[in-house]
Amino acid sequence: MTPQDSSLFAPQSQRSLPNASAVLVLGIISIIGCCCYGIPGVVCSIIALILYSKDTQLYQSNPEWYTASSYSNLRTGRLCAIIGLIPSILFLLFWIFILLTAGFGILTNPQDVFNRI
């Protein structure tokens, strides 16, 4: 295949990656979602990281087809998803710990709670 033939397969203009904006939005939502008991943050982070891996494979296979700004948005979204995932997991583990230590004690003897008041 000659260099002239490779231009037949290249698109005329570059386009953005299909999930770059979605990864960025989900990454930002995951940071905000860590304050809601951690569950929305974990879910949004995991979805963003899965979409990131798919788009990274697309970009790595044909980087000349996609714009650099969409790849930059994709990487920023991954960073936001990781930043949102860490406190979300910690907050979720904190609430599980509280439920296991104090919550089940209250559930087994609710009358004890009313006697303390």
C-alpha positions, 0 to 999 in steps of 0.5 A: 500500500502506498502513502497515496492509498492510505489517504483513501481511508482517512476521513476528510475532517477530524471528529470528536470522540463519541463518549468524550463529553459523557465521560467528562459529565459523568466524572463531574457528577461523580465528584458531586455524587460522593456527597449523596451517601457515595452510591451515585458517585461510585456508579457514575465513576464506574460508568465513566471509566468504562466509557473512557476505556472504549474511547481510548481504544478508538483513539489509539487505533486511529488518532488522526480521525479524532480531535485532540480536544476531545481526547483531552476532554476524555482524559479530564473526565477520567481524572474527575471520575477517579477523583470522585471514585475515591471519596465515594468509596470511602464515604460508602464504607463509612456508612456501612461501618456506621450501619454495622456498628450502631444501626444493627444495635438500634434495629435489634432493640428499638425500645432502648433508643426510646428509653434514652430520650 
